[in-house]
Amino acid sequence: MFLGTPEAAVPSLLAVHAAGLPVRLVVTRGDARRGRREEPSPSPVKRAAIALGIPVSHDVGDVVAAVAGVHDPLGVVVAYGRIVPSAVLDLVPMVNLHFSLLPRWRGAAPVERAILAGDRETGACVMELVAELDAGPVHSCIRTSIGGEESAAELRTRLAESGATELAHCCAAGFGEGRPQDGVPTYAAKVGPSDVAIDWSGAASTVLRQVRVGGAHTSLRGVRTRIVRARPVQTSGDPAGESGIVTRDHDGAVVVACGVGSVALVEVQPEGRRVVDAGAWWNGASSSHLGTVRFG
């Protein structure tokens, strides 16, 4: 049985299938609208399962019926997005691929929280699924450094690919007794708007981590503006001016001063508009706003 929903779970489904392990059923979240005007569409995992000819269900309870009569059944869970009921866990042993070095960053948003915290290393763990959130014994882990400018989407893709290989290997080789998690747990709550609301009076390094996570936002004259991409500015650490002031330097970079250091904008998206190059955005902002351009 395979339980998963987003794109990050697809490599694991493909790897398990490619390893010759029989997948009797895929359980995923129900079809959903990806945009306000779009028709409901299947999850990435559902699309992959259909392409492989594997039956699909939206009800985790169907796992119990699917394993009836199966010798040594196993459930594999990757970013399913829902709690697996204890009644199901009691009948079907399950393993989970989690994108962190447990027990650090148990929970829903381990990749984003690792970046926001400034972690230099993360990984993916194959663990036994238990009733307590991401607390089961660990069977295997891979480790990787986090790139200094790597986005959450890029890091998640890397972990999904390398973790899928490790997961398929573990499933094929069999599972012994896992090792208990060692250390003090930290929890990765979902990232909300307040987590990526930019405070320009803080450090440039903090702003850049928010941008890498995705959804980082600020405002200009009351108009919400999303900072899609940004890069560090190589300076002595002194800001280019008062916090939030936007200028264009002699190299043409659009620079925003922070409390400590500065960042160069690469792509921005004013509310209700498309993503644009920072230079094009600056030309419009500086011509339409008399005087200083300042985020706040």
PEGIHU-V622114 format. One record per residue. N is the residue number from 1. PSI is psi in radians with two decimals (none if undefined). Layout:
{{N:PSI} {N:PSI}}
This chain:
{{1:2.47} {2:2.26} {3:2.10} {4:2.91} {5:-1.02} {6:-3.12} {7:-0.59} {8:-0.34} {9:-0.28} {10:-0.79} {11:-0.60} {12:-0.75} {13:-0.80} {14:-0.68} {15:-0.75} {16:-0.75} {17:-0.75} {18:-0.45} {19:-0.02} {20:0.24} {21:2.20} {22:2.13} {23:1.90} {24:-0.47} {25:2.48} {26:2.25} {27:2.25} {28:2.96} {29:2.74} {30:2.84} {31:2.48} {32:2.73} {33:2.23} {34:-0.36} {35:2.85} {36:-0.56} {37:0.02} {38:2.71} {39:2.68} {40:2.42} {41:2.70} {42:2.74} {43:2.78} {44:-0.68} {45:-0.68} {46:-0.75} {47:-0.73} {48:-0.70} {49:-0.73} {50:-0.73} {51:-0.53} {52:-0.11} {53:0.46} {54:2.33} {55:2.54} {56:2.45} {57:2.70} {58:0.10} {59:1.97} {60:-0.40} {61:-0.38} {62:-0.28} {63:-0.70} {64:-0.81} {65:-0.62} {66:-0.47} {67:0.01} {68:2.16} {69:-0.02} {70:2.28} {71:2.23} {72:1.07} {73:2.71} {74:2.35} {75:2.41} {76:2.19} {77:2.19} {78:1.89} {79:0.84} {80:-0.70} {81:0.04} {82:2.75} {83:2.30} {84:2.15} {85:2.56} {86:-0.58} {87:-0.60} {88:-0.74} {89:-0.56} {90:-0.46} {91:-0.51} {92:1.97} {93:2.48} {94:2.56} {95:2.71} {96:2.41} {97:2.02} {98:2.35} {99:1.11} {100:3.05} {101:1.57} {102:2.51} {103:0.20} {104:2.31} {105:0.97} {106:2.56} {107:-2.84} {108:-0.49} {109:1.03} {110:-0.63} {111:-0.84} {112:-0.74} {113:-0.61} {114:-0.73} {115:-0.82} {116:-0.59} {117:-0.14} {118:0.38} {119:2.49} {120:-0.23} {121:2.57} {122:-2.83} {123:-2.82} {124:2.35} {125:2.36} {126:2.06} {127:2.78} {128:2.34} {129:2.21} {130:3.04} {131:-0.65} {132:2.46} {133:2.00} {134:0.64} {135:0.05} {136:2.88} {137:2.57} {138:2.31} {139:-0.61} {140:2.61} {141:2.53} {142:2.64} {143:2.61} {144:2.61} {145:2.72} {146:2.13} {147:2.51} {148:-0.42} {149:0.24} {150:2.29} {151:2.86} {152:-0.69} {153:-0.72} {154:-0.76} {155:-0.75} {156:-0.70} {157:-0.76} {158:-0.79} {159:-0.64} {160:-0.71} {161:-0.91} {162:-0.63} {163:-0.62} {164:-0.72} {165:-0.78} {166:-0.71} {167:-0.82} {168:-0.68} {169:-0.78} {170:-0.74} {171:-0.70} {172:-0.66} {173:-0.38} {174:2.79} {175:2.22} {176:-2.62} {177:2.20} {178:2.84} {179:2.45} {180:2.58} {181:2.41} {182:2.13} {183:3.08} {184:2.14} {185:2.53} {186:2.72} {187:2.40} {188:1.44} {189:2.70} {190:2.52} {191:2.17} {192:3.06} {193:-0.63} {194:-0.48} {195:-0.44} {196:0.31} {197:2.08} {198:2.26} {199:1.79} {200:-0.23} {201:-0.16} {202:-2.87} {203:2.56} {204:-0.63} {205:-0.63} {206:-0.76} {207:-0.78} {208:-0.63} {209:-0.67} {210:-0.72} {211:-0.72} {212:-0.54} {213:-0.60} {214:2.49} {215:0.13} {216:2.36} {217:2.71} {218:-2.87} {219:2.66} {220:1.97} {221:0.73} {222:-0.08} {223:2.12} {224:2.32} {225:2.24} {226:2.32} {227:1.84} {228:-0.78} {229:2.53} {230:2.89} {231:2.77} {232:2.68} {233:2.21} {234:1.71} {235:-3.13} {236:-0.03} {237:-0.26} {238:2.35} {239:2.78} {240:-0.07} {241:-2.84} {242:2.53} {243:2.28} {244:-0.18} {245:2.31} {246:2.25} {247:2.99} {248:2.18} {249:-3.13} {250:-0.30} {251:-0.01} {252:-0.04} {253:2.49} {254:1.95} {255:2.39} {256:2.25} {257:2.39} {258:3.06} {259:-0.66} {260:1.96} {261:-3.00} {262:2.82} {263:2.63} {264:2.20} {265:2.50} {266:-0.84} {267:2.45} {268:2.85} {269:1.74} {270:2.60} {271:2.29} {272:0.09} {273:3.00} {274:2.90} {275:2.33} {276:2.74} {277:2.47} {278:-0.62} {279:-0.77} {280:-0.70} {281:-0.77} {282:-0.73} {283:-0.71} {284:-0.74} {285:-0.73} {286:-0.47} {287:-0.49} {288:-0.29} {289:1.95} {290:2.39} {291:-2.56} {292:2.41} {293:2.10} {294:2.32} {295:2.58} {296:none}}
